Amino acid sequence: MRSKAEVMIELQRMVRDVLAASSAGTRYARVARAHGYIDGYMRVLQDLNVATQAELVELVATERERIGGPALRELEFNSEDVAVA
């Protein structure tokens, strides 16, 4: 049986691959199928008490930030860019 560290590393790789494929413009059907595999993998990890939901959410959030940058960022307000109605 594989250790928790090994399965979490495998999940991290799968999430990283699907996020990279999605941001690269891979066809929707292929990305959706990969999401399904990842969802199933995470469900099994939870059902077997290998990982908690919080651990899985943290892993996905970390990989999303690595691929797409932080979820929120501060934008500069430029009054010249705003159209007046």
Buried (B, 14 or more C-beta within 10 A) or exposed (E): EEEEEEBBEEBBEBBBBBBBBBEEEBEEEEBEEBBEEBEEBBEEBBEEEBBEEEBBEEBBEEBBEEBEEEEEEEEEEEEEEEEEE
